[in-house]
């Protein structure tokens, strides 16, 4: 787990130094599967965007708010699935999380449409 801890710490340092308050590193890019570690400085928001067919957030450190049709606050150590609705993510504290997505499902377009 120390490799993940080290990567999380490094990304959070980058995010805090970045003008946009965020940093990311893709760990897995295998077919439709993506796993990305994302760091957000407190107060940074990932503006509203579409959700892929399947996605989850596991929060390593900090606290974030996911807002769409409903709002959910996620704390360190929590895992939540994301709905198939547009949503935003806001860092309530300096935060690092693992975003896991499946970008395509047979019979569906990348972000929730039908093919």
PyMOL commands that set and color helices and strands:
alter all, ss='L'
color gray80, all
select helices_A, chain A and resi 2-17
alter helices_A, ss='H'
color red, helices_A
select strands_A, chain A and resi 22-30+33-40+45-49+54-61+63-67+71-75+79-81+87-91+95-102
alter strands_A, ss='S'
color yellow, strands_A
deselect
rebuild
show_as cartoon
